[in-house]
Amino acid sequence: MNKYEKYPAQVIGIVMSVIGLVAIFFALTTSLDIPDVLISHSTNECVSVINYTDEDTYSCENMPTKYNKVWVK
């Protein structure tokens, strides 16, 4: 095996590492954009929705499909 035969494996390793880092970055930024829905502990109803992006216009009447549930008094 000469010194040039090991480079394809190194390139594949670098490409896979970059793809993994991009996937982690995408998952992190997506999870940080999910709105918070404030739920009353006593009535178990929506109190308010906190939108973290300007594109989201969710409210208690227009609930998001994915959200973080935050219990409030």
Phi and psi in radians as a Rosetta constraint file:
Dihedral C 1 N 2 CA 2 C 2 CIRCULARHARMONIC -1.560 0.35
Dihedral N 2 CA 2 C 2 N 3 CIRCULARHARMONIC 3.086 0.35
Dihedral C 2 N 3 CA 3 C 3 CIRCULARHARMONIC -1.235 0.35
Dihedral N 3 CA 3 C 3 N 4 CIRCULARHARMONIC -0.271 0.35
Dihedral C 3 N 4 CA 4 C 4 CIRCULARHARMONIC -1.538 0.35
Dihedral N 4 CA 4 C 4 N 5 CIRCULARHARMONIC -0.251 0.35
Dihedral C 4 N 5 CA 5 C 5 CIRCULARHARMONIC -1.333 0.35
Dihedral N 5 CA 5 C 5 N 6 CIRCULARHARMONIC -0.303 0.35
Dihedral C 5 N 6 CA 6 C 6 CIRCULARHARMONIC -1.524 0.35
Dihedral N 6 CA 6 C 6 N 7 CIRCULARHARMONIC -0.208 0.35
Dihedral C 6 N 7 CA 7 C 7 CIRCULARHARMONIC -1.167 0.35
Dihedral N 7 CA 7 C 7 N 8 CIRCULARHARMONIC -0.678 0.35
Dihedral C 7 N 8 CA 8 C 8 CIRCULARHARMONIC -1.002 0.35
Dihedral N 8 CA 8 C 8 N 9 CIRCULARHARMONIC -0.673 0.35
Dihedral C 8 N 9 CA 9 C 9 CIRCULARHARMONIC -1.178 0.35
Dihedral N 9 CA 9 C 9 N 10 CIRCULARHARMONIC -0.634 0.35
Dihedral C 9 N 10 CA 10 C 10 CIRCULARHARMONIC -1.195 0.35
Dihedral N 10 CA 10 C 10 N 11 CIRCULARHARMONIC -0.700 0.35
Dihedral C 10 N 11 CA 11 C 11 CIRCULARHARMONIC -1.123 0.35
Dihedral N 11 CA 11 C 11 N 12 CIRCULARHARMONIC -0.753 0.35
Dihedral C 11 N 12 CA 12 C 12 CIRCULARHARMONIC -1.086 0.35
Dihedral N 12 CA 12 C 12 N 13 CIRCULARHARMONIC -0.707 0.35
Dihedral C 12 N 13 CA 13 C 13 CIRCULARHARMONIC -1.108 0.35
Dihedral N 13 CA 13 C 13 N 14 CIRCULARHARMONIC -0.723 0.35
Dihedral C 13 N 14 CA 14 C 14 CIRCULARHARMONIC -1.160 0.35
Dihedral N 14 CA 14 C 14 N 15 CIRCULARHARMONIC -0.765 0.35
Dihedral C 14 N 15 CA 15 C 15 CIRCULARHARMONIC -1.092 0.35
Dihedral N 15 CA 15 C 15 N 16 CIRCULARHARMONIC -0.753 0.35
Dihedral C 15 N 16 CA 16 C 16 CIRCULARHARMONIC -1.138 0.35
Dihedral N 16 CA 16 C 16 N 17 CIRCULARHARMONIC -0.644 0.35
Dihedral C 16 N 17 CA 17 C 17 CIRCULARHARMONIC -1.137 0.35
Dihedral N 17 CA 17 C 17 N 18 CIRCULARHARMONIC -0.747 0.35
Dihedral C 17 N 18 CA 18 C 18 CIRCULARHARMONIC -1.122 0.35
Dihedral N 18 CA 18 C 18 N 19 CIRCULARHARMONIC -0.746 0.35
Dihedral C 18 N 19 CA 19 C 19 CIRCULARHARMONIC -1.086 0.35
Dihedral N 19 CA 19 C 19 N 20 CIRCULARHARMONIC -0.725 0.35
Dihedral C 19 N 20 CA 20 C 20 CIRCULARHARMONIC -1.105 0.35
Dihedral N 20 CA 20 C 20 N 21 CIRCULARHARMONIC -0.747 0.35
Dihedral C 20 N 21 CA 21 C 21 CIRCULARHARMONIC -1.144 0.35
Dihedral N 21 CA 21 C 21 N 22 CIRCULARHARMONIC -0.682 0.35
Dihedral C 21 N 22 CA 22 C 22 CIRCULARHARMONIC -1.129 0.35
Dihedral N 22 CA 22 C 22 N 23 CIRCULARHARMONIC -0.714 0.35
Dihedral C 22 N 23 CA 23 C 23 CIRCULARHARMONIC -1.122 0.35
Dihedral N 23 CA 23 C 23 N 24 CIRCULARHARMONIC -0.727 0.35
Dihedral C 23 N 24 CA 24 C 24 CIRCULARHARMONIC -1.128 0.35
Dihedral N 24 CA 24 C 24 N 25 CIRCULARHARMONIC -0.759 0.35
Dihedral C 24 N 25 CA 25 C 25 CIRCULARHARMONIC -1.084 0.35
Dihedral N 25 CA 25 C 25 N 26 CIRCULARHARMONIC -0.758 0.35
Dihedral C 25 N 26 CA 26 C 26 CIRCULARHARMONIC -1.096 0.35
Dihedral N 26 CA 26 C 26 N 27 CIRCULARHARMONIC -0.761 0.35
Dihedral C 26 N 27 CA 27 C 27 CIRCULARHARMONIC -1.130 0.35
Dihedral N 27 CA 27 C 27 N 28 CIRCULARHARMONIC -0.689 0.35
Dihedral C 27 N 28 CA 28 C 28 CIRCULARHARMONIC -1.182 0.35
Dihedral N 28 CA 28 C 28 N 29 CIRCULARHARMONIC -0.805 0.35
Dihedral C 28 N 29 CA 29 C 29 CIRCULARHARMONIC -1.186 0.35
Dihedral N 29 CA 29 C 29 N 30 CIRCULARHARMONIC -0.596 0.35
Dihedral C 29 N 30 CA 30 C 30 CIRCULARHARMONIC -1.179 0.35
Dihedral N 30 CA 30 C 30 N 31 CIRCULARHARMONIC -0.723 0.35
Dihedral C 30 N 31 CA 31 C 31 CIRCULARHARMONIC -1.218 0.35
Dihedral N 31 CA 31 C 31 N 32 CIRCULARHARMONIC -0.485 0.35
Dihedral C 31 N 32 CA 32 C 32 CIRCULARHARMONIC -1.348 0.35
Dihedral N 32 CA 32 C 32 N 33 CIRCULARHARMONIC -0.313 0.35
Dihedral C 32 N 33 CA 33 C 33 CIRCULARHARMONIC -1.569 0.35
Dihedral N 33 CA 33 C 33 N 34 CIRCULARHARMONIC -0.118 0.35
Dihedral C 33 N 34 CA 34 C 34 CIRCULARHARMONIC -1.208 0.35
Dihedral N 34 CA 34 C 34 N 35 CIRCULARHARMONIC 2.280 0.35
Dihedral C 34 N 35 CA 35 C 35 CIRCULARHARMONIC -1.188 0.35
Dihedral N 35 CA 35 C 35 N 36 CIRCULARHARMONIC 2.721 0.35
Dihedral C 35 N 36 CA 36 C 36 CIRCULARHARMONIC -1.727 0.35
Dihedral N 36 CA 36 C 36 N 37 CIRCULARHARMONIC 2.314 0.35
Dihedral C 36 N 37 CA 37 C 37 CIRCULARHARMONIC -1.918 0.35
Dihedral N 37 CA 37 C 37 N 38 CIRCULARHARMONIC 2.083 0.35
Dihedral C 37 N 38 CA 38 C 38 CIRCULARHARMONIC -1.499 0.35
Dihedral N 38 CA 38 C 38 N 39 CIRCULARHARMONIC 2.092 0.35
Dihedral C 38 N 39 CA 39 C 39 CIRCULARHARMONIC -1.977 0.35
Dihedral N 39 CA 39 C 39 N 40 CIRCULARHARMONIC 2.298 0.35
Dihedral C 39 N 40 CA 40 C 40 CIRCULARHARMONIC -1.217 0.35
Dihedral N 40 CA 40 C 40 N 41 CIRCULARHARMONIC 2.279 0.35
Dihedral C 40 N 41 CA 41 C 41 CIRCULARHARMONIC -1.206 0.35
Dihedral N 41 CA 41 C 41 N 42 CIRCULARHARMONIC -0.605 0.35
Dihedral C 41 N 42 CA 42 C 42 CIRCULARHARMONIC -1.429 0.35
Dihedral N 42 CA 42 C 42 N 43 CIRCULARHARMONIC -0.659 0.35
Dihedral C 42 N 43 CA 43 C 43 CIRCULARHARMONIC -1.789 0.35
Dihedral N 43 CA 43 C 43 N 44 CIRCULARHARMONIC -0.224 0.35
Dihedral C 43 N 44 CA 44 C 44 CIRCULARHARMONIC 1.035 0.35
Dihedral N 44 CA 44 C 44 N 45 CIRCULARHARMONIC 0.586 0.35
Dihedral C 44 N 45 CA 45 C 45 CIRCULARHARMONIC -2.092 0.35
Dihedral N 45 CA 45 C 45 N 46 CIRCULARHARMONIC 2.780 0.35
Dihedral C 45 N 46 CA 46 C 46 CIRCULARHARMONIC -1.187 0.35
Dihedral N 46 CA 46 C 46 N 47 CIRCULARHARMONIC 2.328 0.35
Dihedral C 46 N 47 CA 47 C 47 CIRCULARHARMONIC -1.791 0.35
Dihedral N 47 CA 47 C 47 N 48 CIRCULARHARMONIC -0.746 0.35
Dihedral C 47 N 48 CA 48 C 48 CIRCULARHARMONIC -2.852 0.35
Dihedral N 48 CA 48 C 48 N 49 CIRCULARHARMONIC 2.824 0.35
Dihedral C 48 N 49 CA 49 C 49 CIRCULARHARMONIC -2.187 0.35
Dihedral N 49 CA 49 C 49 N 50 CIRCULARHARMONIC 2.260 0.35
Dihedral C 49 N 50 CA 50 C 50 CIRCULARHARMONIC -1.803 0.35
Dihedral N 50 CA 50 C 50 N 51 CIRCULARHARMONIC 1.993 0.35
Dihedral C 50 N 51 CA 51 C 51 CIRCULARHARMONIC -1.656 0.35
Dihedral N 51 CA 51 C 51 N 52 CIRCULARHARMONIC 2.318 0.35
Dihedral C 51 N 52 CA 52 C 52 CIRCULARHARMONIC -1.741 0.35
Dihedral N 52 CA 52 C 52 N 53 CIRCULARHARMONIC -0.121 0.35
Dihedral C 52 N 53 CA 53 C 53 CIRCULARHARMONIC -2.160 0.35
Dihedral N 53 CA 53 C 53 N 54 CIRCULARHARMONIC 2.712 0.35
Dihedral C 53 N 54 CA 54 C 54 CIRCULARHARMONIC -1.242 0.35
Dihedral N 54 CA 54 C 54 N 55 CIRCULARHARMONIC -0.374 0.35
Dihedral C 54 N 55 CA 55 C 55 CIRCULARHARMONIC -1.304 0.35
Dihedral N 55 CA 55 C 55 N 56 CIRCULARHARMONIC -0.449 0.35
Dihedral C 55 N 56 CA 56 C 56 CIRCULARHARMONIC -1.458 0.35
Dihedral N 56 CA 56 C 56 N 57 CIRCULARHARMONIC 2.324 0.35
Dihedral C 56 N 57 CA 57 C 57 CIRCULARHARMONIC -2.256 0.35
Dihedral N 57 CA 57 C 57 N 58 CIRCULARHARMONIC 0.775 0.35
Dihedral C 57 N 58 CA 58 C 58 CIRCULARHARMONIC -1.375 0.35
Dihedral N 58 CA 58 C 58 N 59 CIRCULARHARMONIC 2.644 0.35
Dihedral C 58 N 59 CA 59 C 59 CIRCULARHARMONIC -2.535 0.35
Dihedral N 59 CA 59 C 59 N 60 CIRCULARHARMONIC -3.087 0.35
Dihedral C 59 N 60 CA 60 C 60 CIRCULARHARMONIC -1.154 0.35
Dihedral N 60 CA 60 C 60 N 61 CIRCULARHARMONIC -0.492 0.35
Dihedral C 60 N 61 CA 61 C 61 CIRCULARHARMONIC -1.413 0.35
Dihedral N 61 CA 61 C 61 N 62 CIRCULARHARMONIC -0.475 0.35
Dihedral C 61 N 62 CA 62 C 62 CIRCULARHARMONIC -2.111 0.35
Dihedral N 62 CA 62 C 62 N 63 CIRCULARHARMONIC 1.348 0.35
Dihedral C 62 N 63 CA 63 C 63 CIRCULARHARMONIC -1.307 0.35
Dihedral N 63 CA 63 C 63 N 64 CIRCULARHARMONIC 2.493 0.35
Dihedral C 63 N 64 CA 64 C 64 CIRCULARHARMONIC -1.282 0.35
Dihedral N 64 CA 64 C 64 N 65 CIRCULARHARMONIC 2.784 0.35
Dihedral C 64 N 65 CA 65 C 65 CIRCULARHARMONIC -1.323 0.35
Dihedral N 65 CA 65 C 65 N 66 CIRCULARHARMONIC -0.579 0.35
Dihedral C 65 N 66 CA 66 C 66 CIRCULARHARMONIC -2.119 0.35
Dihedral N 66 CA 66 C 66 N 67 CIRCULARHARMONIC 2.302 0.35
Dihedral C 66 N 67 CA 67 C 67 CIRCULARHARMONIC -2.776 0.35
Dihedral N 67 CA 67 C 67 N 68 CIRCULARHARMONIC 2.836 0.35
Dihedral C 67 N 68 CA 68 C 68 CIRCULARHARMONIC -1.628 0.35
Dihedral N 68 CA 68 C 68 N 69 CIRCULARHARMONIC 2.206 0.35
Dihedral C 68 N 69 CA 69 C 69 CIRCULARHARMONIC -1.550 0.35
Dihedral N 69 CA 69 C 69 N 70 CIRCULARHARMONIC 2.150 0.35
Dihedral C 69 N 70 CA 70 C 70 CIRCULARHARMONIC -2.065 0.35
Dihedral N 70 CA 70 C 70 N 71 CIRCULARHARMONIC 2.093 0.35
Dihedral C 70 N 71 CA 71 C 71 CIRCULARHARMONIC -1.446 0.35
Dihedral N 71 CA 71 C 71 N 72 CIRCULARHARMONIC 2.339 0.35
Dihedral C 71 N 72 CA 72 C 72 CIRCULARHARMONIC -2.283 0.35
Dihedral N 72 CA 72 C 72 N 73 CIRCULARHARMONIC 2.875 0.35
